[in-house]
Amino acid sequence: MTEYHVIGAGLAGLAAACLLAERGKDVVLHEAAKAAGGRARSYFDAQLNCRIDNGNHLLLSGNDSTMHYLRRIGTEDSLTGPADPVFPFVDLCSGAHWKLRLNRGRLPWWIFAPSMRVPGTRPADYLLLLKLRRAGAGDLVERLVGGAGSLYRNLLEPLAIAALNTPLDIASALPLKVVLAETIERGGASSIPRFPAIGLSESFVDPALAWLQARGAEIRLGQRVTAIDPDQKTILAAPPWVAAELLPGLIVPDEFEAICNLHFKAQVDPGEAKFWGLIGGTAEWVFAKGEILSATISAANRYNDAGNAELAAKVWAELAKALGLGAELPEYRVVREKRATFAATPAQLARRPKTRTVNKNLVLAGDWTDTGLPATIEGAIRSGNAAAEAILNPGYP
Ligand SMILES: Cc1cc2nc3c(=O)[nH]c(=O)nc-3n(C[C@H](O)[C@H](O)[C@H](O)COP(=O)(O)OP(=O)(O)OC[C@H]3O[C@@H](n4cnc5c(N)ncnc54)[C@H](O)[C@@H]3O)c2cc1C
């Protein structure tokens, strides 16, 4: 039987391998690292003496491909989050706490309820979202919708920075438009925040490997692929810089943005949602998970040279203020992912390749391929599904 080789066991490669195995194909999954998961993984941290994720990953219930992937491997119930579409925020400048609360249906009547919408906004302000609906690749987020008072500062800015991981003065509004169309515009039922209750590996990675093994897939961890056999059916799901090395001449995104996560050993009351958006601070989001309080700084290239101790002290002071915690800095771990995602600028979007290559045996997957979505779990999984479909079906677009 024909073997299907998948290079890279990040979420794109895992999704592709699962789809192929589900269709009864012989799968060989190659992963350079000793553990699978790529940019979404959990591990034991000796300093904190517990397992942590490399970074907080926020999903929304409208991430259909992701939810389907989790149902396939049997872990949809391993996600947690608020029961409703609610987003708690704390403004570090004013000290105000509020909750954005969407109604579940498609008709957004939450906009007309002052207790549900963003404080300081009027219903007419939300017409701004229509501007985003018309966004093209060349439209920059800040130029298109920025400077628009409370709605931008208190909602669009933190959402956009999380989705695009790119400074908003240079980020294209197009992928943000796609995210909003698949979540908030579909109504609150598609916008419920979700994240792993235990860890990324427990939800996305380890059960997928077990699921694949149970279906006879061969998993080769710790084995870096250094060349591609043009006669073998192959899905290349490695990061863009590796893909460009393996396939000279391939045009791929080549500018990246960091994400910095600061994990503090601190148990706090997780509240209704188990996370908060932070307005006016260094980090944009903070998650309470068991004994760890973990803050995320997106578009973090500007902090690449900042010292860990200095950054941790600064972020902890903000968390202490926002959540009413003690001033003493607890044990912490700073995790910097310097190439967390490609920069979602118009020029970089234009470098995203299609799934198919000139070789009919070789297709591409990864959050950096041309999914229309920003570099996210949903984009990675969708790219993996598309790659598997393309290699199985010559007629697949
Ligand atoms: C800190 C952080 C926070 C994030 N937050 C969010 C979030 O909140 N929500 C969200 O949706 N997304 C988030 N993302 C993005 C998300 O993690 C990625 O989009 C997704 O994990 C990318 O998966 P991938 O399979 O495309 O790539 P990768 O995870 O990079 O997988 C590629 C794999 O290929 C392997 N590989 C490389 N070279 C070779 C080789 N030669 N041979 C074999 N294997 C090779 C790598 O080791 C890796 O395992 C975040 C990312 C980071 C880093």
The ligand as a Gaussian input file, in Angstrom:
#p B3LYP/6-31G(d) Opt

LIG

0 1
 C        3.460000      31.251000      22.551000
 C        2.415000      31.029000      21.501000
 C        1.108000      31.412000      21.741000
 C        0.127000      31.181000      20.773000
 N       -1.166000      31.526000      21.048000
 C       -2.147000      31.122000      20.216000
 C       -3.505000      31.301000      20.565000
 O       -3.830000      31.881000      21.603000
 N       -4.454000      30.813000      19.729000
 C       -4.126000      30.178000      18.566000
 O       -5.035000      29.702000      17.875000
 N       -2.831000      30.039000      18.176000
 C       -1.841000      30.491000      18.977000
 N       -0.536000      30.315000      18.625000
 C       -0.201000      29.803000      17.296000
 C       -0.227000      28.268000      17.229000
 O        0.540000      27.702000      18.252000
 C        0.343000      27.857000      15.866000
 O       -0.380000      28.480000      14.851000
 C        0.335000      26.368000      15.624000
 O        0.759000      25.632000      16.740000
 C        1.229000      26.074000      14.409000
 O        1.204000      24.702000      14.107000
 P        1.984000      24.180000      12.827000
 O        1.799000      22.708000      12.797000
 O        1.594000      24.972000      11.639000
 O        3.524000      24.519000      13.067000
 P        4.563000      24.002000      14.187000
 O        3.881000      23.887000      15.495000
 O        5.743000      24.898000      14.094000
 O        4.941000      22.528000      13.717000
 C        5.989000      22.233000      12.843000
 C        6.686000      20.967000      13.340000
 O        7.664000      20.583000      12.384000
 C        8.779000      20.080000      13.088000
 N        9.947000      20.105000      12.203000
 C       10.710000      21.162000      11.878000
 N       11.667000      20.784000      11.001000
 C       11.506000      19.452000      10.782000
 C       12.184000      18.492000       9.989000
 N       13.224000      18.833000       9.197000
 N       11.772000      17.179000      10.034000
 C       10.721000      16.817000      10.802000
 N       10.042000      17.719000      11.578000
 C       10.424000      19.017000      11.547000
 C        8.875000      21.020000      14.280000
 O        9.686000      20.468000      15.324000
 C        7.408000      21.169000      14.654000
 O        7.005000      20.182000      15.601000
 C        0.478000      30.593000      19.537000
 C        1.810000      30.249000      19.282000
 C        2.772000      30.453000      20.255000
 C        4.196000      30.066000      19.961000

